[in-house]
Amino acid sequence: MRELAWVETALWGQQGHLFPWSPVCVAAGIGLYFGLRIEPGLIVYAVLAGLVLCLAALAWRWPGAFSPLVLAGAMVAAGVCLAGARAHQVAAPKLDFRYYGPVEGRIVALDRSASDAPRMTLDRVRLRDVAAYKVPDRVRISLHGTEARLIPGQRVMTTAHLSPPQGPAEPGGFDFRRHAWFQGLGAVGYTRVPVLPVAAPDTEGWPMRIFALRMAISRHIQAHLPGETGGFAAAVTTGDRSGVGQASLDALRASNLAHLLAISGLHMGLLAGVVFGGLRLGLALVPWLALRWPIRKLAAVGALCAAAVYLALSGGNVATERAFIMVAVALVATLCDRRALSLRSVAIAALIVLALRPEALLSPGFQMSFAATTGLVAVFSALRGVESRWLPGWLRPVCSLVLSSAVAGLATAPVAAAHFNALAPYGLVANLVSVPVMGTVVVPAAVLAACLAPLGLEGLPLQVMGLGLDWILAVALEVSAWEGARRPVMAPGPAVLPMLALGLLWLILWQGRLRWAGTVPALVALMLWTGAERPAALVADTGTLVGVMTAEGRALSKPRGAGFVARIWLENDGDLAEQPQAAARWPGTEGRIRRIALEGGTLVHVPGKRAAAEFDTCAPGDIVISTEKLTAPCEVYDARRLYHTGSLALSVGPKGLQVTTARESSGQRLWNSDGRPARRMARLDQLEISKSGSARPAAPAP
């Protein structure tokens, strides 16, 4: 009973400070859903929904010190239900085989791939000899042939290779299938032939009209600002990154300036701040208005409208939606005479984002954005009562800039290191000389250009904007060239980031001396990270590449091929080597068959038909990886078996080599199941049965 009394006393001491824990509880439920190995059934969701109602009613009927714990349980259960509902809501057909043939569809998105190739996303897709209920709603195709001028909304056709979204490059790694599921992508692929228009652009509906307007603005900006500068300007104004080259992207990432390229909280906040300040100053210059109207609130309304327009023009992706919600909460708080920036407003924004897109919790953008915002609000709230009169007036904004950059960098560094396997030690320096230029030159010039564009006078502001962006690109190229500008970091285990986040949130949100208990899970998480071990061997899900850990680092079985998978493995190892360098580490590279001895057995890689013809036999404890079907007395993973298991991770255990498959790690979920969604079965009635009896997609209605 004494322990219960202590808990009751501690909870009473948190009264008035518990609301910021709400998104933490909802996020815990969402994380629990994505961590499951089996997709919950309808009965589970019904039980959880009933539990939410019962716990909420219990807390309302018998309020007390323990009611926050009851509500926390209700919010965790609600988070599970939210994530499950969202996963079923976005359910769509996905391709379950490799396809080569004609592809026809309407262009709904344009961007660039990681290999710097232009890429288009199509909807209203048609595939030859594929039943309508199997045709994906959306496909994404990289263009490796002749680059044509792609017009938003235009119906095009090409001949392409398509395949289902690929699973994790290694068990427990980033699952692109899950990412594609929530994006509505049912197939990805590439083409090496020209893309041909087959119909005039169809911009029916406001999303397509906004997309067409965005691309028109992007082309207009790049006409005034050619080269990388124009691509950068288009990216920060319309979200169109297709004009930014891979070299510039790498430089921005290595210097920790990539956040200036993405339309995030910084851009949205700067835009709203510039519009708010400009409107308030302009209204204050009119005495009649300043004395009779609440010009501060009028400026907030104008800034909110400008932010909404910016959201629409940017494409409305998850990061921009999150940034808009943050700004909207702050501006609405201003309208309600509340503090614009507080942990409560950050919590409201997080709840809205998680309710609309629960899957955003797993994205680095969500984690980095809210980590930076929470850290900044917590630090500046703690310093609110600190006297700074001893500082000269000109030095105060400089100190604020340095402090905010340092806090944001420290808050986001663990997340960036976990997701991108790298740290940018010179990022603070690069941000200190770049962020002020973005706020004082680039964003005001962009706002002025938007205001003058209807008059055809946007040329001069765009040139000023280009000067600011040239400076940022020059800083990125200079800093990224410094020695040690990018330091590799080994990928952490799955429990590290949640444990670290819980510890730091406890340190920030809890009131009283007990808050220092949050340092314990944070330190444990860092210890687990530094002591993490990588798999002894990794196998690609196609069987075309094998990587074995050696004293020099991971040795790859091939110097070329499966380059994306090789890069992921090396980055997760914290290894800066390129694939040819890693392939040179493999011992005994004579012949087509690659063998390497591990503790507990020998790993044999048999890539291709010629290697399979040379293969003779193996010992019972060996593991053979082959792209062709083999019969042997040892464990064989050929292409067909790997298709079902996914990528492999091998570790040395007491019974020899132990194999973990991506299928085991991911479980049986909606996004990696082979069956088609039940709600799409209704599309069967859209089939037209030809005279030969083959099923083809029905022609769209005129």
Secondary structure per residue as TSV (DSSP state, phi and psi in degrees):
chain	resnum	aa	ss	phi	psi
A	1	M	-	360.0	-32.2
A	2	R	H	-63.7	-36.1
A	3	E	H	-66.0	-40.6
A	4	L	H	-63.8	-39.7
A	5	A	H	-64.0	-37.8
A	6	W	H	-66.0	-41.4
A	7	V	H	-63.8	-41.1
A	8	E	H	-62.9	-41.7
A	9	T	H	-64.6	-42.3
A	10	A	H	-63.6	-39.7
A	11	L	H	-69.8	-38.3
A	12	W	H	-60.4	-33.4
A	13	G	T	-70.9	-12.2
A	14	Q	T	-98.1	3.0
A	15	Q	T	-57.6	132.7
A	16	G	T	88.6	-6.7
A	17	H	S	-126.2	15.9
A	18	L	-	-93.4	-19.6
A	19	F	G	-59.3	-39.7
A	20	P	G	-60.3	-13.9
A	21	W	G	-79.6	-11.6
A	22	S	H	-59.2	-52.2
A	23	P	H	-64.9	-26.2
A	24	V	H	-64.5	-43.1
A	25	C	H	-67.7	-43.3
A	26	V	H	-62.5	-41.7
A	27	A	H	-63.6	-35.0
A	28	A	H	-62.7	-41.2
A	29	G	H	-65.1	-41.1
A	30	I	H	-64.6	-43.9
A	31	G	H	-62.1	-36.6
A	32	L	H	-63.1	-40.2
A	33	Y	H	-62.3	-48.0
A	34	F	H	-71.7	-17.4
A	35	G	H	-86.2	-7.8
A	36	L	-	-68.0	151.0
A	37	R	S	-97.0	-15.0
A	38	I	B	-128.8	136.1
A	39	E	-	-67.9	126.3
A	40	P	-	-64.0	149.5
A	41	G	-	-92.4	178.1
A	42	L	H	-62.0	-35.7
A	43	I	H	-63.7	-39.1
A	44	V	H	-62.4	-44.5
A	45	Y	H	-65.6	-37.7
A	46	A	H	-62.8	-42.5
A	47	V	H	-64.6	-42.8
A	48	L	H	-65.8	-40.7
A	49	A	H	-63.1	-41.9
A	50	G	H	-63.7	-36.7
A	51	L	H	-64.9	-39.8
A	52	V	H	-59.8	-47.0
A	53	L	H	-64.8	-42.5
A	54	C	H	-65.8	-44.6
A	55	L	H	-67.0	-39.8
A	56	A	H	-64.2	-41.9
A	57	A	H	-64.9	-37.7
A	58	L	H	-64.5	-43.7
A	59	A	H	-67.3	-33.8
A	60	W	H	-75.7	-36.0
A	61	R	H	-77.3	-37.6
A	62	W	S	-124.9	74.8
A	63	P	-	-67.7	148.0
A	64	G	S	-180.0	-169.7
A	65	A	T	-65.5	-30.4
A	66	F	T	-90.9	-3.4
A	67	S	H	-62.1	-33.2
A	68	P	H	-60.0	-35.7
A	69	L	H	-67.0	-37.4
A	70	V	H	-65.0	-44.7
A	71	L	H	-65.2	-34.7
A	72	A	H	-62.0	-42.5
A	73	G	H	-61.9	-39.2
A	74	A	H	-63.8	-39.8
A	75	M	H	-71.4	-33.4
A	76	V	H	-63.5	-46.1
A	77	A	H	-63.4	-37.5
A	78	A	H	-64.9	-36.3
A	79	G	H	-62.0	-40.1
A	80	V	H	-62.3	-43.8
A	81	C	H	-65.7	-41.1
A	82	L	H	-59.7	-48.5
A	83	A	H	-64.1	-41.4
A	84	G	H	-65.0	-41.6
A	85	A	H	-63.2	-40.9
A	86	R	H	-65.6	-41.6
A	87	A	H	-62.5	-38.0
A	88	H	H	-77.4	-30.2
A	89	Q	H	-64.7	-38.9
A	90	V	T	-89.9	7.9
A	91	A	-	-57.1	134.2
A	92	A	-	-152.9	158.5
A	93	P	-	-62.6	148.2
A	94	K	-	-133.9	149.0
A	95	L	-	-66.3	136.2
A	96	D	-	-115.7	20.7
A	97	F	S	-156.4	166.6
A	98	R	-	-82.5	132.5
A	99	Y	E	-122.4	137.6
A	100	Y	E	-134.5	123.3
A	101	G	E	162.6	-168.2
A	102	P	E	-69.0	140.5
A	103	V	E	-130.1	130.5
A	104	E	E	-129.2	140.9
A	105	G	E	-177.0	177.7
A	106	R	E	-103.1	134.8
A	107	I	E	-73.6	120.6
A	108	V	E	-120.9	-6.0
A	109	A	E	-160.2	146.4
A	110	L	E	-134.5	134.2
A	111	D	E	-160.4	-161.9
A	112	R	E	-127.0	147.5
A	113	S	-	-84.2	174.8
A	114	A	T	-65.3	-21.8
A	115	S	T	-90.2	12.3
A	116	D	S	70.0	23.7
A	117	A	-	-96.0	141.6
A	118	P	E	-61.8	148.5
A	119	R	E	-142.0	141.3
A	120	M	E	-126.9	147.7
A	121	T	E	-112.5	132.4
A	122	L	E	-116.5	143.4
A	123	D	E	-119.6	-177.9
A	124	R	E	50.0	52.1
A	125	V	E	-81.7	144.6
A	126	R	E	-126.9	133.9
A	127	L	E	-126.9	143.2
A	128	R	T	-70.0	131.0
A	129	D	T	58.6	31.2
A	130	V	-	-117.6	126.5
A	131	A	-	-58.9	148.6
A	132	A	G	-59.9	-37.9
A	133	Y	G	-73.6	-10.5
A	134	K	G	-98.0	-10.2
A	135	V	S	-76.1	125.8
A	136	P	-	-63.0	150.2
A	137	D	S	-66.8	-36.2
A	138	R	E	-139.1	144.1
A	139	V	E	-132.0	151.6
A	140	R	E	-122.1	127.9
A	141	I	E	-126.5	126.9
A	142	S	E	-86.6	139.7
A	143	L	E	-103.0	107.0
A	144	H	-	-106.5	6.8
A	145	G	S	-105.2	-144.4
A	146	T	-	-68.7	126.8
A	147	E	-	-82.3	119.1
A	148	A	-	-100.3	164.7
A	149	R	-	-79.3	113.7
A	150	L	-	-97.1	128.0
A	151	I	-	-108.2	130.5
A	152	P	T	-56.7	133.6
A	153	G	T	84.6	-7.6
A	154	Q	-	-75.1	139.6
A	155	R	E	-88.4	124.5
A	156	V	E	-129.8	167.9
A	157	M	E	-144.0	152.7
A	158	T	E	-158.5	175.3
A	159	T	E	-107.8	121.6
A	160	A	E	-137.6	157.4
A	161	H	E	-93.5	124.8
A	162	L	E	-123.9	149.2
A	163	S	E	-148.3	161.9
A	164	P	-	-63.3	154.4
A	165	P	-	-55.0	135.4
A	166	Q	-	-77.5	149.1
A	167	G	-	-79.5	-169.2
A	168	P	-	-62.3	143.5
A	169	A	S	-66.3	-22.3
A	170	E	S	-150.6	152.8
A	171	P	T	-56.7	131.6
A	172	G	T	85.9	-3.2
A	173	G	S	-84.7	-172.8
A	174	F	-	-60.5	127.5
A	175	D	-	-99.9	100.9
A	176	F	H	-67.3	-28.1
A	177	R	H	-61.6	-40.7
A	178	R	H	-65.9	-42.8
A	179	H	H	-61.1	-44.7
A	180	A	H	-67.0	-33.9
A	181	W	H	-58.3	-45.6
A	182	F	H	-78.7	-13.3
A	183	Q	H	-91.6	-6.6
A	184	G	T	79.1	14.6
A	185	L	E	-85.7	121.2
A	186	G	E	-101.2	-8.8
A	187	A	E	-163.6	150.6
A	188	V	E	-133.9	156.2
A	189	G	E	-178.9	-159.4
A	190	Y	E	-151.2	164.3
A	191	T	E	-140.2	148.2
A	192	R	-	-115.2	7.9
A	193	V	S	-113.4	162.5
A	194	P	-	-62.5	154.5
A	195	V	-	-96.7	124.4
A	196	L	E	-109.3	133.2
A	197	P	E	-74.0	139.3
A	198	V	E	-122.1	-8.0
A	199	A	E	-158.7	159.9
A	200	A	-	-66.5	155.4
A	201	P	-	-57.1	135.8
A	202	D	-	-114.8	103.8
A	203	T	-	-109.1	37.3
A	204	E	-	-67.9	134.2
A	205	G	S	94.1	148.7
A	206	W	H	-67.7	-31.5
A	207	P	H	-61.4	-41.7
A	208	M	H	-71.2	-34.3
A	209	R	H	-65.9	-40.4
A	210	I	H	-66.3	-39.6
A	211	F	H	-60.7	-45.1
A	212	A	H	-63.3	-40.4
A	213	L	H	-64.3	-41.1
A	214	R	H	-60.1	-46.9
A	215	M	H	-66.8	-34.5
A	216	A	H	-65.7	-42.6
A	217	I	H	-64.8	-40.4
A	218	S	H	-61.3	-45.4
A	219	R	H	-63.8	-38.0
A	220	H	H	-65.4	-42.6
A	221	I	H	-65.0	-43.8
A	222	Q	H	-70.6	-20.1
A	223	A	H	-71.6	-34.4
A	224	H	H	-81.7	-32.5
A	225	L	S	-125.4	86.9
A	226	P	-	-72.3	166.9
A	227	G	H	78.9	-157.8
A	228	E	H	-64.4	-31.3
A	229	T	H	-63.0	-44.5
A	230	G	H	-65.4	-39.2
A	231	G	H	-63.0	-40.1
A	232	F	H	-64.1	-44.6
A	233	A	H	-63.2	-40.6
A	234	A	H	-65.8	-35.8
A	235	A	H	-66.3	-41.1
A	236	V	H	-82.2	-12.1
A	237	T	H	-104.7	-38.8
A	238	T	H	-118.8	-6.0
A	239	G	-	79.6	5.8
A	240	D	-	-86.7	106.6
A	241	R	-	-95.2	5.9
A	242	S	T	-66.1	-17.0
A	243	G	T	-93.8	1.1
A	244	V	S	-99.3	123.3
A	245	G	-	-76.0	163.7
A	246	Q	H	-65.5	-34.0
A	247	A	H	-63.9	-41.6
A	248	S	H	-67.1	-39.6
A	249	L	H	-61.8	-43.7
A	250	D	H	-63.5	-39.9
A	251	A	H	-65.8	-42.0
A	252	L	H	-64.7	-37.8
A	253	R	H	-70.3	-42.8
A	254	A	H	-66.3	-27.1
A	255	S	T	-97.3	7.3
A	256	N	T	62.2	33.3
A	257	L	-	-112.0	8.9
A	258	A	G	-64.3	-24.8
A	259	H	G	-66.7	-19.0
A	260	L	G	-75.4	-18.3
A	261	L	T	-83.8	-37.4
A	262	A	S	-82.2	139.5
A	263	I	-	-76.7	101.5
A	264	S	-	-129.9	-158.5
A	265	G	H	-61.8	-34.3
A	266	L	H	-63.6	-49.7
A	267	H	H	-64.7	-45.7
A	268	M	H	-64.2	-40.9
A	269	G	H	-66.0	-42.5
A	270	L	H	-64.1	-43.3
A	271	L	H	-61.0	-49.8
A	272	A	H	-62.2	-38.2
A	273	G	H	-66.0	-42.8
A	274	V	H	-64.4	-45.1
A	275	V	H	-66.8	-43.0
A	276	F	H	-61.0	-48.1
A	277	G	H	-65.6	-40.9
A	278	G	H	-65.5	-44.9
A	279	L	H	-64.8	-42.4
A	280	R	H	-65.2	-40.9
A	281	L	H	-65.4	-43.1
A	282	G	H	-64.3	-41.4
A	283	L	H	-68.8	-33.4
A	284	A	H	-68.4	-22.7
A	285	L	T	-76.4	-8.9
A	286	V	S	-106.3	99.7
A	287	P	H	-55.7	-38.1
A	288	W	H	-61.9	-42.0
A	289	L	H	-72.4	-42.4
A	290	A	H	-62.6	-30.8
A	291	L	H	-87.9	-15.9
A	292	R	H	-117.0	-18.7
A	293	W	S	-123.9	149.8
A	294	P	-	-77.2	84.8
A	295	I	H	-64.3	-27.0
A	296	R	H	-64.5	-41.8
A	297	K	H	-74.0	-35.3
A	298	L	H	-63.2	-40.2
A	299	A	H	-65.2	-35.6
A	300	A	H	-65.1	-40.3
A	301	V	H	-63.8	-44.5
A	302	G	H	-62.2	-40.9
A	303	A	H	-65.6	-36.6
A	304	L	H	-65.8	-40.8
A	305	C	H	-64.6	-42.1
A	306	A	H	-63.1	-40.5
A	307	A	H	-64.5	-37.8
A	308	A	H	-65.2	-40.6
A	309	V	H	-64.3	-41.4
A	310	Y	H	-62.8	-38.7
A	311	L	H	-60.0	-44.4
A	312	A	H	-66.3	-42.7
A	313	L	H	-71.9	-22.5
A	314	S	T	-82.9	-7.2
A	315	G	T	101.7	-12.1
A	316	G	-	64.4	37.8
A	317	N	-	-74.7	178.5
A	318	V	H	-62.1	-43.9
A	319	A	H	-62.9	-41.2
A	320	T	H	-72.1	-38.5
A	321	E	H	-59.3	-43.0
A	322	R	H	-61.6	-44.5
A	323	A	H	-64.4	-41.0
A	324	F	H	-63.4	-41.8
A	325	I	H	-62.7	-41.0
A	326	M	H	-60.5	-47.2
A	327	V	H	-66.4	-41.2
A	328	A	H	-62.3	-41.3
A	329	V	H	-62.2	-42.4
A	330	A	H	-64.8	-41.5
A	331	L	H	-71.3	-38.3
A	332	V	H	-65.0	-36.9
A	333	A	H	-61.6	-36.8
A	334	T	H	-64.4	-41.2
A	335	L	H	-64.3	-30.5
A	336	C	T	-93.6	10.0
A	337	D	T	59.9	36.3
A	338	R	S	-110.3	167.0
A	339	R	-	-65.4	126.9
A	340	A	S	-68.4	-41.2
A	341	L	S	-117.4	113.7
A	342	S	S	-153.0	165.8
A	343	L	H	-63.0	-28.2
A	344	R	H	-66.3	-43.3
A	345	S	H	-67.3	-36.3
A	346	V	H	-63.3	-39.7
A	347	A	H	-65.4	-40.4
A	348	I	H	-61.6	-45.6
A	349	A	H	-61.5	-42.3
A	350	A	H	-63.9	-40.1
A	351	L	H	-63.1	-41.2
A	352	I	H	-64.7	-45.3
A	353	V	H	-62.7	-45.1
A	354	L	H	-67.4	-32.6
A	355	A	H	-70.0	-37.4
A	356	L	H	-78.9	-42.6
A	357	R	-	-137.8	81.4
A	358	P	G	-58.3	-29.6
A	359	E	G	-67.0	-15.9
A	360	A	G	-63.1	-21.8
A	361	L	G	-56.7	-33.0
A	362	L	G	-84.4	-8.9
A	363	S	S	-83.7	143.5
A	364	P	H	-63.4	-29.8
A	365	G	H	-62.0	-46.2
A	366	F	H	-62.0	-48.1
A	367	Q	H	-64.7	-43.8
A	368	M	H	-70.0	-39.4
A	369	S	H	-62.9	-50.0
A	370	F	H	-75.7	-26.6
A	371	A	H	-65.0	-46.3
A	372	A	H	-65.0	-45.8
A	373	T	H	-64.9	-44.6
A	374	T	H	-62.7	-42.8
A	375	G	H	-63.4	-43.2
A	376	L	H	-65.2	-45.1
A	377	V	H	-63.9	-41.8
A	378	A	H	-64.6	-44.9
A	379	V	H	-68.3	-46.5
A	380	F	H	-72.6	-26.7
A	381	S	H	-67.9	-38.9
A	382	A	H	-68.2	-28.5
A	383	L	T	-93.1	4.2
A	384	R	T	-60.7	-38.1
A	385	G	T	-90.8	2.6
A	386	V	S	-80.2	130.9
A	387	E	-	-73.3	135.0
A	388	S	-	-127.2	23.6
A	389	R	T	-68.4	-23.7
A	390	W	T	-71.1	-13.4
A	391	L	S	-86.2	138.1
A	392	P	-	-60.0	150.7
A	393	G	T	-58.9	-38.0
A	394	W	T	-72.3	-20.1
A	395	L	H	-87.8	-19.7
A	396	R	H	-63.0	-48.0
A	397	P	H	-64.5	-31.1
A	398	V	H	-65.6	-44.1
A	399	C	H	-64.4	-38.9
A	400	S	H	-62.6	-40.6
A	401	L	H	-64.7	-45.6
A	402	V	H	-63.0	-44.5
A	403	L	H	-64.9	-45.1
A	404	S	H	-65.0	-39.6
A	405	S	H	-65.7	-40.1
A	406	A	H	-67.1	-43.6
A	407	V	H	-64.9	-46.5
A	408	A	H	-63.3	-39.2
A	409	G	H	-66.0	-42.6
A	410	L	H	-67.4	-37.3
A	411	A	H	-68.9	-35.7
A	412	T	H	-93.0	-13.3
A	413	A	H	-59.0	-46.0
A	414	P	H	-62.9	-38.6
A	415	V	H	-66.6	-45.3
A	416	A	H	-63.0	-40.9
A	417	A	H	-66.1	-37.1
A	418	A	H	-70.1	-38.7
A	419	H	H	-87.8	-35.6
A	420	F	H	-111.9	1.4
A	421	N	S	55.6	37.6
A	422	A	E	-158.2	150.7
A	423	L	E	-118.5	146.6
A	424	A	-	-113.1	90.7
A	425	P	T	-64.0	-22.7
A	426	Y	T	-99.4	14.7
A	427	G	H	-63.8	-34.8
A	428	L	H	-63.4	-43.8
A	429	V	H	-62.4	-46.3
A	430	A	H	-62.7	-40.3
A	431	N	H	-70.0	-35.3
A	432	L	H	-64.1	-30.8
A	433	V	H	-100.0	-1.1
A	434	S	H	-114.4	-43.0
A	435	V	H	-60.0	-42.6
A	436	P	H	-59.7	-35.2
A	437	V	H	-66.9	-39.2
A	438	M	I	-62.1	-40.4
A	439	G	I	-80.1	-31.7
A	440	T	I	-100.8	-18.6
A	441	V	I	-118.9	-56.5
A	442	V	I	-67.5	-55.4
A	443	V	H	-66.4	-46.6
A	444	P	H	-59.5	-38.9
A	445	A	H	-65.9	-37.1
A	446	A	H	-66.1	-41.2
A	447	V	H	-63.7	-43.3
A	448	L	H	-64.7	-39.0
A	449	A	H	-63.8	-39.3
A	450	A	H	-64.8	-36.5
A	451	C	H	-71.7	-33.5
A	452	L	H	-91.4	-9.8
A	453	A	G	-59.5	-41.0
A	454	P	G	-59.9	-22.9
A	455	L	G	-94.8	-1.8
A	456	G	T	74.7	22.4
A	457	L	-	-112.3	24.9
A	458	E	-	-82.5	-5.4
A	459	G	H	-60.1	-50.0
A	460	L	H	-64.9	-47.3
A	461	P	H	-59.9	-35.9
A	462	L	H	-66.6	-35.5
A	463	Q	H	-65.7	-39.5
A	464	V	H	-64.2	-42.4
A	465	M	H	-59.7	-40.7
A	466	G	H	-63.3	-36.4
A	467	L	H	-62.2	-42.6
A	468	G	H	-64.1	-41.4
A	469	L	H	-69.9	-33.6
A	470	D	H	-61.5	-39.6
A	471	W	H	-62.9	-44.9
A	472	I	H	-63.7	-42.3
A	473	L	H	-64.7	-39.0
A	474	A	H	-64.9	-40.6
A	475	V	H	-62.9	-43.4
A	476	A	H	-61.7	-44.4
A	477	L	H	-66.4	-38.8
A	478	E	H	-68.4	-49.5
A	479	V	H	-66.8	-39.5
A	480	S	H	-66.0	-20.3
A	481	A	T	-84.7	-10.2
A	482	W	S	-68.1	149.0
A	483	E	T	-66.4	131.4
A	484	G	T	77.0	19.6
A	485	A	S	-67.0	-26.5
A	486	R	S	-127.8	113.0
A	487	R	E	-107.2	121.8
A	488	P	E	-71.0	150.7
A	489	V	-	-134.2	136.3
A	490	M	-	-70.0	144.1
A	491	A	-	-65.4	135.6
A	492	P	-	-81.6	169.2
A	493	G	-	-73.0	168.3
A	494	P	T	-66.3	-21.8
A	495	A	T	-89.9	-8.2
A	496	V	H	-68.8	-54.6
A	497	L	H	-62.7	-46.4
A	498	P	H	-59.2	-40.2
A	499	M	H	-68.2	-40.3
A	500	L	H	-65.3	-42.6
A	501	A	H	-63.4	-41.9
A	502	L	H	-62.2	-43.9
A	503	G	H	-63.2	-44.8
A	504	L	H	-70.1	-37.1
A	505	L	H	-65.5	-39.4
A	506	W	H	-61.4	-40.4
A	507	L	H	-64.0	-32.5
A	508	I	H	-89.0	-42.3
A	509	L	H	-89.0	-32.8
A	510	W	-	-73.2	142.9
A	511	Q	-	-102.3	136.9
A	512	G	S	103.7	180.0
A	513	R	G	-67.7	-21.7
A	514	L	G	-67.0	-13.2
A	515	R	G	-60.5	-28.3
A	516	W	G	-68.4	-11.1
A	517	A	G	-64.9	-19.3
A	518	G	G	-65.6	-18.6
A	519	T	H	-68.7	-23.2
A	520	V	H	-66.0	-57.1
A	521	P	H	-63.4	-31.2
A	522	A	H	-64.6	-44.2
A	523	L	H	-67.6	-38.5
A	524	V	H	-62.3	-41.2
A	525	A	H	-62.2	-43.2
A	526	L	H	-65.6	-36.5
A	527	M	H	-65.8	-41.7
A	528	L	H	-63.3	-37.1
A	529	W	H	-65.1	-49.1
A	530	T	H	-66.9	-25.2
A	531	G	T	-97.4	11.4
A	532	A	-	-66.7	145.6
A	533	E	-	-119.1	139.0
A	534	R	-	-90.6	155.7
A	535	P	-	-60.4	147.2
A	536	A	S	-65.3	-31.0
A	537	A	E	-151.2	148.9
A	538	L	E	-130.0	146.2
A	539	V	E	-131.9	130.6
A	540	A	-	-69.9	152.6
A	541	D	T	-69.5	-11.2
A	542	T	T	-96.2	-9.8
A	543	G	S	78.3	5.8
A	544	T	S	-85.0	-12.1
A	545	L	-	-144.5	140.3
A	546	V	E	-131.0	138.1
A	547	G	E	-128.8	127.3
A	548	V	E	-120.8	133.7
A	549	M	E	-75.7	128.1
A	550	T	E	-125.3	-179.9
A	551	A	T	-64.4	-27.4
A	552	E	T	-89.6	-5.3
A	553	G	E	123.3	-174.2
A	554	R	E	-73.2	128.4
A	555	A	E	-97.6	128.7
A	556	L	E	-101.3	148.4
A	557	S	S	-80.9	-11.1
A	558	K	-	-141.8	141.9
A	559	P	S	-81.7	-15.8
A	560	R	S	-141.0	158.4
A	561	G	S	93.8	144.1
A	562	A	-	53.6	42.1
A	563	G	H	-63.1	-36.1
A	564	F	H	-64.3	-45.4
A	565	V	H	-63.9	-42.1
A	566	A	H	-60.5	-41.9
A	567	R	H	-65.0	-40.4
A	568	I	H	-62.7	-45.6
A	569	W	H	-59.5	-48.3
A	570	L	H	-66.1	-38.8
A	571	E	H	-65.0	-42.0
A	572	N	H	-65.5	-27.4
A	573	D	H	-76.1	-12.8
A	574	G	T	74.8	36.3
A	575	D	-	-116.2	126.6
A	576	L	-	-89.4	2.8
A	577	A	-	-67.9	150.0
A	578	E	-	-85.7	167.0
A	579	Q	H	-59.8	-43.9
A	580	P	H	-61.5	-36.8
A	581	Q	H	-65.7	-42.2
A	582	A	H	-67.5	-33.4
A	583	A	H	-68.5	-30.0
A	584	A	T	-69.2	-14.3
A	585	R	T	-78.4	-15.3
A	586	W	S	-69.4	125.4
A	587	P	S	-76.8	139.3
A	588	G	-	64.5	74.5
A	589	T	-	-97.2	15.4
A	590	E	-	-73.5	141.6
A	591	G	S	81.9	176.5
A	592	R	S	-87.5	-23.9
A	593	I	-	-89.3	132.7
A	594	R	E	-106.0	125.6
A	595	R	E	-123.7	143.2
A	596	I	E	-149.6	135.7
A	597	A	E	-88.3	131.1
A	598	L	E	-120.7	164.6
A	599	E	T	-65.3	118.2
A	600	G	T	100.0	-1.3
A	601	G	E	160.7	-179.5
A	602	T	E	-117.4	136.6
A	603	L	E	-102.2	128.0
A	604	V	E	-121.4	128.4
A	605	H	E	-111.0	122.4
A	606	V	E	-118.8	87.2
A	607	P	-	-91.8	121.9
A	608	G	H	91.6	168.3
A	609	K	H	-69.1	-37.4
A	610	R	H	-67.2	-40.3
A	611	A	H	-65.9	-37.7
A	612	A	H	-64.7	-34.0
A	613	A	H	-68.5	-30.4
A	614	E	H	-81.5	-18.6
A	615	F	-	-69.5	131.5
A	616	D	-	-110.0	-58.8
A	617	T	-	-158.4	177.4
A	618	C	-	-152.7	163.0
A	619	A	-	-81.8	156.0
A	620	P	T	-57.6	-30.2
A	621	G	T	-86.9	-1.9
A	622	D	-	-78.0	160.4
A	623	I	E	-123.7	124.2
A	624	V	E	-109.9	130.0
A	625	I	E	-109.9	122.5
A	626	S	E	-139.3	145.0
A	627	T	S	-86.0	-8.3
A	628	E	S	-118.8	160.8
A	629	K	-	-72.2	128.5
A	630	L	-	-129.6	150.9
A	631	T	-	-117.6	118.3
A	632	A	-	-151.3	159.3
A	633	P	S	-77.0	-0.3
A	634	C	S	-110.0	-178.3
A	635	E	E	-74.6	123.1
A	636	V	E	-120.6	129.5
A	637	Y	E	-114.7	101.0
A	638	D	-	-95.8	-178.0
A	639	A	H	-60.8	-38.4
A	640	R	H	-66.8	-42.5
A	641	R	H	-68.9	-38.8
A	642	L	H	-66.9	-27.5
A	643	Y	H	-60.9	-35.0
A	644	H	H	-88.0	-32.5
A	645	T	H	-86.7	-26.5
A	646	G	-	78.7	-167.6
A	647	S	S	-63.1	159.9
A	648	L	E	-121.8	148.6
A	649	A	E	-126.8	126.7
A	650	L	E	-108.9	132.7
A	651	S	E	-130.6	157.8
A	652	V	E	-93.0	120.3
A	653	G	E	-121.0	-177.6
A	654	P	T	-64.0	-22.5
A	655	K	T	-105.5	22.4
A	656	G	E	101.4	-152.7
A	657	L	E	-74.0	127.5
A	658	Q	E	-109.5	132.9
A	659	V	E	-106.4	129.4
A	660	T	E	-115.2	127.5
A	661	T	E	-100.1	156.9
A	662	A	H	-65.0	-32.5
A	663	R	H	-63.3	-43.0
A	664	E	H	-64.6	-39.5
A	665	S	H	-71.0	-39.3
A	666	S	H	-84.5	-27.6
A	667	G	-	80.0	-171.1
A	668	Q	B	-103.5	95.6
A	669	R	-	-118.6	173.3
A	670	L	G	-58.2	-42.1
A	671	W	G	-79.2	-15.1
A	672	N	G	-118.9	13.7
A	673	S	-	-83.5	154.8
A	674	D	S	-86.6	-15.3
A	675	G	S	-79.8	158.1
A	676	R	-	-89.5	150.6
A	677	P	-	-59.8	138.8
A	678	A	G	-64.6	-32.9
A	679	R	G	-70.1	-15.8
A	680	R	G	-87.7	-6.1
A	681	M	G	-64.8	-20.8
A	682	A	G	-64.9	-17.0
A	683	R	G	-76.3	-3.4
A	684	L	G	-60.6	-31.2
A	685	D	G	-74.4	-3.6
A	686	Q	G	-89.8	-2.2
A	687	L	-	-75.0	144.5
A	688	E	E	-109.6	125.1
A	689	I	E	-91.5	114.4
A	690	S	-	-73.0	172.8
A	691	K	T	-63.2	-29.0
A	692	S	T	-80.1	-4.9
A	693	G	S	89.5	1.5
A	694	S	-	-83.0	147.8
A	695	A	E	-91.9	128.9
A	696	R	E	-131.5	154.1
A	697	P	-	-61.9	140.2
A	698	A	-	-70.0	150.7
A	699	A	-	-68.3	140.7
A	700	P	-	-66.7	153.4
A	701	A	-	-66.2	144.6
A	702	P	-	-70.3	360.0
